[in-house]
Amino acid sequence: MAGRRAKRVKPVRKIMAGFLGPGVHFTGELVDLSASGLLIRCSNNVEKGTLGRLGIEMGQDTIRILAEVQRVIPNVGVAFTFIRMSPRDRELILRLIMRVEKKPST
């Protein structure tokens, strides 16, 4: 698809994320993730362009990212673009992507 900037990965295990923006806060399950954004499964109606903070728990650490609602996908969830994160959070998100890319052996 044109416009995608980064490879997306889909978690096989449940990973929860939360969003806190002006007048809205919710949690949902990660559908897919890339170095530039993510999609959360939820039923919330959020306006495109809404800025807020995303949080993803990763073991002992919590990834905190300033993000913007890119689009709302009916019956799926909300897609976000990452706006700003610390170097430490960038390292953690890349580590999470690598972990998700490794498929568990069956």
All heavy atoms as an XYZ file, in Angstrom:
821
protein
N       0.847     -1.187      0.000
C       0.000      0.000      0.000
C       0.884      1.240      0.000
O       1.822      1.357      0.765
C      -0.898     -0.043      1.235
C      -1.772      1.146      1.368
S      -2.856      0.922      2.817
C      -3.698      2.445      2.743
N       0.592      2.174     -0.861
C       1.356      3.408     -0.932
C       1.197      4.192      0.358
O       0.143      4.211      0.971
C       0.882      4.244     -2.114
N       2.272      4.851      0.777
C       2.199      5.676      1.967
C       2.733      5.002      3.220
O       2.994      5.675      4.196
N       2.856      3.691      3.214
C       3.403      3.021      4.393
C       4.897      3.250      4.433
O       5.605      3.041      3.458
C       3.106      1.522      4.365
C       1.670      1.258      4.670
C       1.491     -0.144      5.128
N       0.103     -0.319      5.527
C      -0.482     -1.474      5.651
N       0.182     -2.574      5.426
N      -1.731     -1.549      6.031
N       5.373      3.655      5.604
C       6.790      3.994      5.737
C       7.600      2.907      6.402
O       8.809      2.896      6.308
C       6.942      5.276      6.549
C       6.308      6.467      5.882
C       6.441      7.681      6.739
N       5.511      7.549      7.873
C       5.493      8.332      8.918
N       6.340      9.306      9.010
N       4.623      8.154      9.884
N       6.951      2.013      7.099
C       7.683      1.027      7.874
C       6.972     -0.321      7.834
O       5.748     -0.385      7.705
C       7.809      1.497      9.322
N       7.749     -1.387      7.949
C       7.205     -2.738      7.974
C       6.346     -2.931      9.224
O       6.735     -2.532     10.317
C       8.352     -3.741      7.988
C       7.907     -5.174      8.054
C       9.097     -6.098      8.124
C       8.628     -7.522      8.350
N       9.747     -8.419      8.549
N       5.178     -3.541      9.046
C       4.277     -3.799     10.165
C       4.408     -5.238     10.617
O       4.583     -6.135      9.802
C       2.829     -3.532      9.756
C       2.589     -2.080      9.472
C       1.218     -1.866      8.880
N       1.100     -0.477      8.494
C       0.169      0.335      8.956
N      -0.731     -0.106      9.785
N       0.136      1.578      8.568
N       4.288     -5.423     11.923
C       4.307     -6.765     12.494
C       3.024     -6.960     13.294
O       2.471     -6.012     13.842
C       5.558     -7.008     13.378
C       6.827     -6.952     12.535
C       5.643     -6.010     14.517
N       2.555     -8.199     13.333
C       1.315     -8.524     14.048
C       1.651     -9.444     15.217
O       2.187    -10.524     15.014
C       0.334     -9.220     13.114
C      -0.145     -8.334     11.994
C      -1.149     -9.077     11.118
C      -1.585     -8.244      9.943
N      -2.346     -7.085     10.274
N       1.330     -9.006     16.433
C       1.601     -9.853     17.599
C       0.744    -11.123     17.582
O      -0.415    -11.078     17.185
C       1.209     -8.985     18.794
C       1.023     -7.610     18.272
C       0.764     -7.720     16.807
N       1.341    -12.245     18.002
C       0.564    -13.475     18.144
C       0.050    -13.607     19.575
O      -0.907    -14.316     19.826
C       1.375    -14.727     17.733
C       1.654    -14.698     16.246
C       2.657    -14.838     18.527
N       0.703    -12.919     20.490
C       0.248    -12.871     21.887
C      -0.391    -11.509     22.143
O      -0.060    -10.512     21.513
C       1.420    -13.074     22.845
C       1.985    -14.459     22.761
C       2.941    -14.696     23.913
N       3.466    -16.033     23.840
C       4.727    -16.318     23.588
N       5.608    -15.361     23.409
N       5.119    -17.570     23.529
N      -1.273    -11.482     23.129
C      -1.983    -10.249     23.471
C      -1.017     -9.217     24.053
O      -0.309     -9.486     25.014
C      -3.070    -10.575     24.486
C      -4.023     -9.471     24.763
C      -5.068     -9.953     25.757
C      -6.337     -9.181     25.630
N      -7.368     -9.684     26.518
N      -1.007     -8.027     23.443
C      -0.244     -6.885     23.943
C      -1.226     -5.732     24.067
O      -1.904     -5.376     23.099
C       0.909     -6.501     22.994
C       1.900     -7.654     22.842
C       1.616     -5.236     23.497
C       2.982     -7.414     21.808
N      -1.324     -5.181     25.260
C      -2.270     -4.098     25.514
C      -1.567     -2.742     25.389
O      -0.384     -2.614     25.701
C      -2.883     -4.235     26.900
C      -3.687     -5.505     27.091
S      -5.065     -5.679     25.941
C      -6.155     -4.394     26.561
N      -2.336     -1.754     24.938
C      -1.852     -0.380     24.842
C      -2.959      0.537     25.335
O      -4.140      0.204     25.250
C      -1.473     -0.035     23.405
N      -2.570      1.682     25.841
C      -3.538      2.658     26.316
C      -3.307      4.000     25.664
O      -2.187      4.335     25.278
N      -4.381      4.774     25.526
C      -4.298      6.112     24.938
C      -4.976      7.098     25.877
O      -6.056      6.831     26.415
C      -4.993      6.146     23.576
C      -4.978      7.503     22.934
C      -3.810      8.028     22.406
C      -6.129      8.270     22.853
C      -3.793      9.288     21.810
C      -6.128      9.519     22.263
C      -4.951     10.029     21.743
N      -4.334      8.240     26.058
C      -4.869      9.310     26.885
C      -4.763     10.603     26.089
O      -3.664     11.062     25.763
C      -4.081      9.424     28.192
C      -4.453     10.559     29.138
C      -5.904     10.418     29.582
C      -3.529     10.560     30.338
N      -5.922     11.155     25.735
C      -5.964     12.400     24.978
C      -6.983     13.334     25.603
O      -7.610     13.005     26.607
N      -7.186     14.509     25.001
C      -8.135     15.464     25.562
C      -9.562     14.912     25.535
O     -10.129     14.684     24.487
C      -7.997     16.695     24.664
C      -7.241     16.261     23.467
C      -6.551     14.987     23.790
N     -10.100     14.644     26.721
C     -11.462     14.146     26.840
C     -11.665     12.694     26.470
O     -12.799     12.240     26.365
N     -10.607     11.962     26.234
C     -10.735     10.556     25.845
C      -9.589      9.736     26.439
O      -8.451     10.201     26.498
C     -10.767     10.406     24.299
C      -9.483     10.876     23.665
C     -11.062      8.995     23.884
N      -9.933      8.571     26.924
C      -8.900      7.616     27.338
C      -9.472      6.219     27.206
O     -10.660      5.991     27.440
C      -8.401      7.888     28.761
C      -9.448      7.734     29.814
N     -10.372      8.717     30.077
C      -9.729      6.712     30.652
C     -11.177      8.314     31.037
N     -10.822      7.094     31.414
N      -8.638      5.294     26.725
C      -9.083      3.921     26.535
C      -7.872      2.996     26.422
O      -6.735      3.454     26.244
C      -9.972      3.785     25.292
C      -9.330      4.214     24.004
C      -8.553      3.339     23.257
C      -9.512      5.504     23.528
C      -7.968      3.741     22.064
C      -8.945      5.917     22.334
C      -8.164      5.028     21.600
N      -8.142      1.722     26.543
C      -7.128      0.705     26.309
C      -7.650     -0.236     25.240
O      -8.856     -0.336     25.001
C      -6.807     -0.113     27.582
O      -7.995     -0.749     28.028
C      -6.235      0.768     28.667
N      -6.728     -0.922     24.605
C      -7.095     -1.886     23.581
C      -5.931     -2.802     23.280
O      -4.810     -2.597     23.755
N      -6.212     -3.785     22.472
C      -5.208     -4.777     22.101
C      -4.508     -4.355     20.813
O      -5.156     -3.894     19.865
C      -5.894     -6.127     21.903
C      -4.949     -7.256     21.648
C      -5.680     -8.585     21.524
O      -6.842     -8.686     21.968
O      -5.080     -9.517     20.978
N      -3.177     -4.513     20.783
C      -2.408     -4.190     19.589
C      -2.779     -5.136     18.452
O      -2.758     -6.348     18.625
C      -0.919     -4.369     19.902
C       0.008     -3.189     19.695
C      -0.429     -1.991     20.474
C       1.414     -3.564     20.012
N      -3.140     -4.578     17.296
C      -3.426     -5.366     16.099
C      -2.163     -5.479     15.271
O      -1.799     -6.557     14.815
C      -4.557     -4.727     15.265
C      -4.763     -5.473     13.948
C      -5.845     -4.677     16.071
N      -1.506     -4.342     15.044
C      -0.203     -4.355     14.386
C       0.622     -3.167     14.848
O       0.118     -2.237     15.463
C      -0.303     -4.454     12.861
C      -0.904     -3.232     12.192
O      -0.729     -2.112     12.692
O      -1.530     -3.400     11.148
N       1.923     -3.253     14.536
C       2.897     -2.311     15.084
C       4.000     -2.103     14.067
O       4.395     -3.038     13.371
C       3.459     -2.919     16.372
C       4.645     -2.290     17.051
C       4.256     -0.954     17.657
C       5.168     -3.222     18.138
N       4.491     -0.884     13.974
C       5.668     -0.578     13.159
C       6.499      0.464     13.893
O       6.098      0.941     14.953
C       5.255     -0.054     11.777
O       4.807      1.284     11.858
N       7.615      0.837     13.321
C       8.463      1.855     13.935
C       7.838      3.243     13.840
O       8.267      4.167     14.525
C       9.848      1.851     13.277
N       6.777      3.388     13.020
C       6.170      4.708     12.845
C       4.738      4.817     13.369
O       4.172      5.896     13.375
C       6.195      5.098     11.365
O       5.428      4.176     10.609
N       4.155      3.699     13.821
C       2.791      3.768     14.320
C       2.246      2.412     14.725
O       2.950      1.411     14.676
N       0.964      2.409     15.119
C       0.330      1.154     15.519
C      -1.169      1.246     15.350
O      -1.729      2.323     15.146
C       0.692      0.792     16.968
C       0.372      1.777     18.096
C      -1.086      1.737     18.507
C       1.238      1.432     19.302
N      -1.810      0.079     15.418
C      -3.258     -0.032     15.348
C      -3.727     -0.743     16.607
O      -3.207     -1.806     16.956
C      -3.674     -0.826     14.103
C      -5.154     -1.159     13.923
C      -6.005      0.097     13.820
C      -5.339     -2.029     12.681
N      -4.689     -0.133     17.318
C      -5.250     -0.700     18.538
C      -6.682     -1.141     18.258
O      -7.476     -0.373     17.723
C      -5.275      0.335     19.685
C      -3.875      0.764     20.079
C      -6.011     -0.228     20.898
C      -3.853      1.841     21.155
N      -7.004     -2.389     18.645
C      -8.382     -2.876     18.532
C      -9.198     -2.292     19.681
O      -8.873     -2.490     20.848
C      -8.426     -4.398     18.606
C      -9.829     -4.973     18.446
C      -9.864     -6.491     18.509
N      -8.730     -7.159     17.910
C      -8.557     -7.417     16.601
N      -9.470     -7.037     15.752
N      -7.483     -8.032     16.157
N     -10.222     -1.528     19.337
C     -11.099     -0.932     20.338
C     -12.345     -0.430     19.632
O     -12.403     -0.392     18.408
C     -10.398      0.211     21.074
S      -9.985      1.596     20.017
N     -13.346     -0.054     20.407
C     -14.596      0.436     19.819
C     -14.773      1.934     20.036
O     -15.858      2.460     19.825
C     -15.775     -0.327     20.427
O     -15.797     -0.136     21.826
N     -13.712      2.603     20.444
C     -13.813      4.036     20.719
C     -13.861      4.851     19.442
O     -13.222      4.522     18.449
C     -12.624      4.496     21.570
C     -12.636      3.834     22.911
O     -12.314      2.652     23.011
N     -13.031      4.548     23.933
N     -14.619      5.940     19.489
C     -14.713      6.860     18.368
C     -13.871      8.084     18.714
O     -14.243      8.861     19.584
C     -16.167      7.237     18.104
C     -16.327      8.006     16.832
O     -15.415      8.069     16.013
N     -17.487      8.599     16.647
N     -12.748      8.226     18.049
C     -11.816      9.326     18.298
C     -11.645     10.090     16.996
O     -11.546      9.498     15.928
C     -10.445      8.782     18.774
C      -9.503      9.912     19.119
C     -10.605      7.843     19.938
N     -11.594     11.393     17.092
C     -11.471     12.221     15.904
C     -10.053     12.158     15.328
O      -9.066     12.214     16.071
C     -11.816     13.670     16.267
C     -12.008     14.553     15.070
C     -12.549     15.914     15.477
O     -13.446     15.966     16.335
O     -12.060     16.905     14.917
N      -9.969     12.041     14.004
C      -8.681     12.060     13.317
C      -7.937     13.341     13.691
O      -8.529     14.409     13.791
C      -8.885     11.996     11.807
C      -7.589     12.021     11.043
C      -7.812     11.953      9.552
C      -6.462     12.061      8.865
N      -6.573     11.991      7.425
N      -6.630     13.225     13.939
C      -5.816     14.379     14.292
C      -5.688     14.597     15.792
O      -4.905     15.443     16.224
N      -6.436     13.835     16.597
C      -6.344     13.972     18.057
C      -4.950     13.573     18.528
O      -4.443     12.517     18.160
C      -7.399     13.082     18.764
O      -8.694     13.472     18.323
C      -7.300     13.211     20.276
N      -4.328     14.442     19.313
C      -3.010     14.154     19.890
C      -3.189     13.630     21.305
O      -4.103     14.049     22.024
C      -2.153     15.421     19.936
C      -1.671     15.976     18.609
C      -0.920     17.285     18.831
C      -0.785     14.985     17.892
N      -2.305     12.747     21.695
C      -2.342     12.218     23.049
C      -1.151     11.337     23.321
O      -0.227     11.244     22.515
N      -1.188     10.691     24.455
C      -0.084      9.828     24.885
C      -0.501      8.368     24.791
O      -1.548      7.973     25.301
C       0.304     10.150     26.311
C       0.737     11.578     26.470
C       2.130     11.625     27.039
N       2.560     12.997     27.140
C       3.593     13.478     26.457
N       4.273     12.712     25.668
N       3.943     14.731     26.593
N       0.352      7.582     24.134
C       0.187      6.135     24.082
C       1.105      5.513     25.118
O       2.233      5.972     25.308
C       0.597      5.593     22.715
C      -0.395      5.678     21.579
C       0.276      5.293     20.265
C      -1.582      4.782     21.832
N       0.661      4.458     25.737
C       1.488      3.701     26.659
C       1.381      2.224     26.345
O       0.283      1.712     26.106
N       2.530      1.546     26.298
C       2.575      0.114     26.045
C       3.458     -0.503     27.121
O       4.636     -0.142     27.232
C       3.168     -0.218     24.660
C       2.445      0.548     23.564
C       3.143     -1.726     24.414
C       3.166      0.529     22.230
N       2.890     -1.405     27.909
C       3.693     -2.065     28.933
C       4.538     -3.144     28.285
O       4.059     -3.914     27.462
C       2.800     -2.648     30.020
C       2.219     -1.569     30.895
C       1.617     -2.104     32.172
O       2.046     -3.166     32.650
O       0.714     -1.446     32.674
N       5.798     -3.165     28.681
C       6.744     -4.127     28.120
C       7.600     -4.660     29.255
O       8.667     -4.115     29.544
C       7.595     -3.462     27.048
C       8.428     -4.423     26.258
S       9.280     -3.545     24.951
C      10.679     -4.627     24.760
N       7.095     -5.656     29.925
C       7.828     -6.221     31.054
C       7.959     -5.206     32.169
O       6.977     -4.663     32.650
N       9.186     -4.910     32.552
C       9.467     -3.945     33.619
C       9.344     -2.497     33.142
O       9.303     -1.580     33.949
C      10.876     -4.167     34.177
C      11.093     -5.527     34.773
C      10.382     -5.688     36.107
O       9.882     -4.734     36.685
N      10.323     -6.914     36.593
N       9.332     -2.292     31.827
C       9.316     -0.945     31.255
C       7.942     -0.604     30.685
O       7.153     -1.479     30.349
C      10.340     -0.841     30.120
C      11.760     -0.993     30.606
O      12.147     -0.238     31.520
O      12.487     -1.862     30.080
N       7.684      0.683     30.553
C       6.496      1.177     29.863
C       6.964      2.122     28.766
O       7.706      3.067     29.023
C       5.548      1.926     30.814
O       5.131      1.035     31.846
C       4.325      2.431     30.068
N       6.536      1.841     27.547
C       6.861      2.703     26.414
C       5.845      3.840     26.418
O       4.639      3.598     26.476
C       6.780      1.919     25.092
C       7.729      0.715     25.125
C       7.085      2.832     23.912
C       7.506     -0.268     23.986
N       6.340      5.075     26.351
C       5.456      6.254     26.334
C       5.752      7.064     25.073
O       6.894      7.449     24.840
C       5.695      7.103     27.575
C       5.253      6.418     28.849
C       5.539      7.282     30.065
N       5.091      6.651     31.275
C       5.823      5.818     32.009
N       7.059      5.531     31.636
N       5.339      5.278     33.109
N       4.692      7.311     24.307
C       4.860      7.939     23.000
C       3.789      9.014     22.806
O       2.617      8.781     23.092
C       4.705      6.884     21.879
C       5.723      5.757     22.055
C       4.816      7.517     20.504
C       5.439      4.535     21.209
N       4.187     10.175     22.289
C       3.224     11.171     21.838
C       2.766     10.722     20.452
O       3.597     10.454     19.575
C       3.860     12.558     21.763
C       2.955     13.676     21.258
C       1.779     13.887     22.204
C       3.736     14.959     21.082
N       1.451     10.580     20.284
C       0.928     10.037     19.030
C      -0.278     10.834     18.558
O      -0.915     11.545     19.328
C       0.546      8.572     19.226
N      -0.584     10.676     17.273
C      -1.729     11.342     16.652
C      -2.630     10.279     16.026
O      -2.140      9.337     15.398
C      -1.243     12.293     15.567
C      -2.342     12.996     14.826
C      -1.818     13.936     13.754
O      -0.605     13.967     13.501
O      -2.653     14.640     13.174
N      -3.928     10.437     16.201
C      -4.876      9.531     15.559
C      -4.786      9.759     14.050
O      -5.017     10.863     13.570
C      -6.317      9.767     16.062
C      -7.310      8.920     15.272
C      -6.419      9.478     17.547
N      -4.414      8.707     13.340
C      -4.288      8.780     11.886
C      -5.630      8.492     11.213
O      -6.008      9.138     10.262
C      -3.239      7.769     11.410
C      -2.919      7.859      9.947
C      -2.272      9.172      9.581
O      -1.524      9.751     10.348
N      -2.562      9.674      8.403
N      -6.324      7.468     11.753
C      -7.639      7.129     11.221
C      -8.360      6.183     12.163
O      -7.741      5.524     12.987
C      -7.558      6.521      9.826
C      -6.790      5.227      9.758
C      -6.534      4.841      8.302
N      -5.581      3.755      8.275
C      -5.782      2.602      7.693
N      -6.909      2.378      7.056
N      -4.863      1.669      7.711
N      -9.672      6.143     12.027
C     -10.506      5.199     12.759
C     -11.021      4.195     11.736
O     -11.582      4.587     10.705
C     -11.679      5.913     13.468
C     -12.590      4.898     14.145
C     -11.152      6.924     14.479
N     -10.804      2.920     12.010
C     -11.222      1.859     11.096
C     -12.463      1.198     11.692
O     -12.370      0.568     12.752
C     -10.092      0.836     10.892
C      -8.837      1.555     10.381
C     -10.530     -0.269      9.946
C      -7.584      0.724     10.431
N     -13.620      1.367     11.063
C     -14.860      0.809     11.611
C     -14.740     -0.695     11.877
O     -14.178     -1.433     11.076
C     -15.900      1.092     10.515
C     -15.335      2.253      9.752
C     -13.843      2.070      9.792
N     -15.277     -1.117     13.012
C     -15.283     -2.523     13.444
C     -13.887     -3.097     13.677
O     -13.739     -4.316     13.768
C     -16.053     -3.402     12.456
C     -17.475     -2.950     12.283
O     -18.158     -2.637     13.262
N     -17.918     -2.866     11.053
N     -12.861     -2.245     13.716
C     -11.504     -2.714     14.004
C     -10.917     -1.914     15.155
O     -10.719     -2.436     16.240
C     -10.583     -2.633     12.765
C      -9.166     -3.077     13.127
C     -11.125     -3.466     11.617
N     -10.611     -0.642     14.898
C      -9.994      0.146     15.950
C      -9.462      1.476     15.468
O      -9.948      2.050     14.508
N      -8.408      1.932     16.146
C      -7.832      3.251     15.900
C      -6.364      3.099     15.525
O      -5.609      2.395     16.207
C      -7.965      4.148     17.159
C      -7.373      5.517     16.906
C      -9.415      4.261     17.588
N      -5.975      3.763     14.432
C      -4.588      3.758     13.970
C      -3.909      5.055     14.399
O      -4.498      6.135     14.278
C      -4.533      3.615     12.452
N      -2.691      4.931     14.902
C      -1.923      6.072     15.388
C      -0.609      6.197     14.636
O      -0.011      5.198     14.248
C      -1.584      5.893     16.875
C      -2.763      5.911     17.778
C      -3.421      4.740     18.107
C      -3.216      7.105     18.315
C      -4.517      4.752     18.956
C      -4.314      7.119     19.172
C      -4.965      5.937     19.491
N      -0.163      7.440     14.488
C       1.176      7.745     13.996
C       1.979      8.276     15.168
O       1.486      9.123     15.917
C       1.120      8.822     12.891
O       0.340      8.333     11.812
C       2.510      9.186     12.405
N       3.202      7.782     15.321
C       4.063      8.273     16.388
C       4.564      9.667     16.025
O       5.026      9.907     14.918
C       5.265      7.353     16.605
C       4.889      5.943     16.991
C       5.717      4.888     16.657
C       3.741      5.661     17.698
C       5.406      3.579     17.017
C       3.406      4.366     18.066
C       4.242      3.319     17.716
N       4.458     10.588     16.975
C       4.899     11.960     16.766
C       6.252     12.211     17.435
O       7.158     12.754     16.827
C       3.857     12.972     17.323
C       2.493     12.764     16.655
C       4.338     14.405     17.171
C       2.483     13.010     15.169
N       6.354     11.782     18.697
C       7.604     12.025     19.429
C       7.763     10.963     20.515
O       6.805     10.566     21.159
C       7.582     13.412     20.055
C       8.884     13.792     20.736
C       8.882     15.216     21.275
N       7.801     15.417     22.235
C       6.937     16.422     22.197
N       7.014     17.319     21.254
N       6.001     16.539     23.116
N       9.033     10.547     20.693
C       9.362      9.636     21.785
C      10.822      9.841     22.152
O      11.615     10.326     21.343
C       9.080      8.179     21.424
C       9.954      7.591     20.359
S       9.540      5.880     19.973
C       8.230      6.093     18.793
N      11.154      9.472     23.369
C      12.533      9.606     23.832
C      13.399      8.540     23.158
O      12.878      7.539     22.648
C      12.594      9.421     25.355
O      12.354      8.057     25.681
N      14.717      8.741     23.149
C      15.601      7.704     22.606
C      15.403      6.354     23.305
O      15.436      5.307     22.652
C      17.004      8.259     22.854
C      16.816      9.743     22.873
C      15.465      9.953     23.511
N      15.149      6.372     24.600
C      14.920      5.124     25.345
C      13.635      4.444     24.871
O      13.606      3.224     24.672
C      14.846      5.429     26.849
C      14.476      4.247     27.698
C      15.597      3.253     27.791
N      15.231      2.187     28.718
C      15.513      0.923     28.522
N      16.193      0.560     27.464
N      15.147      0.012     29.388
N      12.575      5.222     24.673
C      11.326      4.645     24.183
C      11.477      4.139     22.752
O      10.893      3.117     22.390
C      10.178      5.649     24.294
C       9.753      5.869     25.740
O       9.791      4.917     26.531
O       9.392      7.011     26.079
N      12.268      4.824     21.931
C      12.549      4.350     20.562
C      13.250      2.999     20.615
O      12.913      2.070     19.882
C      13.398      5.378     19.813
C      13.904      4.937     18.458
C      12.879      4.818     17.385
N      12.215      6.083     17.154
C      11.117      6.197     16.416
N      10.587      5.136     15.842
N      10.541      7.350     16.250
N      14.208      2.880     21.512
C      14.911      1.604     21.687
C      13.935      0.503     22.121
O      13.973     -0.620     21.603
C      16.017      1.764     22.741
C      16.770      0.502     23.053
C      17.740      0.701     24.205
O      18.325      1.797     24.330
O      17.914     -0.258     24.980
N      13.043      0.829     23.052
C      12.074     -0.157     23.533
C      11.087     -0.573     22.445
O      10.744     -1.756     22.330
C      11.313      0.387     24.747
C      12.109      0.503     26.040
C      11.302      1.254     27.100
C      12.512     -0.869     26.552
N      10.633      0.370     21.631
C       9.674      0.024     20.578
C      10.346     -0.857     19.533
O       9.756     -1.817     19.037
C       9.005      1.277     19.959
C       7.676      0.901     19.288
C       9.845      1.948     18.919
C       6.529      0.790     20.185
N      11.603     -0.576     19.210
C      12.331     -1.417     18.249
C      12.563     -2.809     18.820
O      12.462     -3.811     18.103
C      13.640     -0.749     17.836
C      13.480      0.551     17.040
C      14.831      1.194     16.769
C      12.721      0.312     15.742
N      12.828     -2.886     20.115
C      12.996     -4.184     20.774
C      11.680     -4.972     20.752
O      11.672     -6.176     20.506
C      13.477     -3.994     22.212
C      13.948     -5.287     22.832
C      14.397     -5.146     24.253
N      15.240     -3.995     24.515
C      15.447     -3.505     25.717
N      14.876     -4.049     26.781
N      16.228     -2.467     25.891
N      10.561     -4.277     20.988
C       9.259     -4.931     20.941
C       8.962     -5.450     19.531
O       8.474     -6.562     19.355
C       8.159     -3.970     21.395
C       6.726     -4.500     21.357
C       6.575     -5.743     22.234
C       5.752     -3.415     21.792
N       9.274     -4.662     18.525
C       9.070     -5.084     17.135
C       9.886     -6.340     16.845
O       9.383     -7.294     16.249
C       9.414     -3.943     16.154
C       8.355     -2.841     16.248
C       9.512     -4.471     14.719
C       8.733     -1.558     15.549
N      11.141     -6.358     17.268
C      11.991     -7.543     17.043
C      11.410     -8.763     17.758
O      11.415     -9.863     17.219
C      13.426     -7.280     17.494
C      14.165     -6.355     16.563
S      15.949     -6.186     16.847
C      16.101     -6.135     18.597
N      10.904     -8.562     18.974
C      10.315     -9.666     19.735
C       9.067    -10.202     19.035
O       8.856    -11.402     18.955
C       9.974     -9.209     21.143
C       9.537    -10.356     22.059
C       9.267     -9.862     23.440
N       7.881     -9.399     23.496
C       7.375     -8.672     24.454
N       8.124     -8.252     25.450
N       6.110     -8.330     24.435
N       8.240     -9.309     18.499
C       7.012     -9.719     17.810
C       7.338    -10.434     16.513
O       6.651    -11.393     16.128
C       6.092     -8.503     17.547
C       4.973     -8.838     16.608
C       5.554     -7.969     18.883
N       8.405    -10.000     15.829
C       8.798    -10.629     14.558
C       9.209    -12.084     14.742
O       9.015    -12.894     13.840
C       9.956     -9.861     13.910
C       9.521     -8.617     13.211
C      10.670     -7.883     12.563
O      11.779     -7.853     13.131
O      10.455     -7.347     11.473
N       9.765    -12.402     15.891
C      10.178    -13.775     16.173
C       8.937    -14.588     16.492
O       8.305    -14.400     17.517
C      11.150    -13.833     17.352
C      12.464    -13.199     17.059
C      13.366    -13.321     18.265
C      14.692    -12.634     17.994
N      15.584    -12.707     19.127
N       8.574    -15.466     15.600
C       7.398    -16.318     15.798
C       7.734    -17.403     16.800
O       8.781    -18.015     16.729
C       6.967    -16.967     14.480
C       6.676    -15.988     13.378
C       5.337    -15.353     13.582
C       5.004    -14.506     12.367
N       4.321    -13.325     12.658
N       6.832    -17.673     17.763
C       7.084    -18.760     18.702
C       7.048    -20.099     17.976
O       6.226    -20.303     17.091
C       5.944    -18.653     19.717
C       4.884    -17.879     19.029
C       5.571    -17.017     18.011
N       7.978    -20.962     18.323
C       8.010    -22.282     17.672
C       6.922    -23.169     18.263
O       6.615    -23.121     19.437
C       9.386    -22.936     17.859
O       9.690    -23.020     19.233
N       6.302    -23.962     17.402
C       5.222    -24.847     17.847
C       5.642    -26.278     17.835
O       6.553    -26.688     17.238
C       3.974    -24.689     16.951
O       4.339    -24.891     15.591
C       3.362    -23.334     17.134
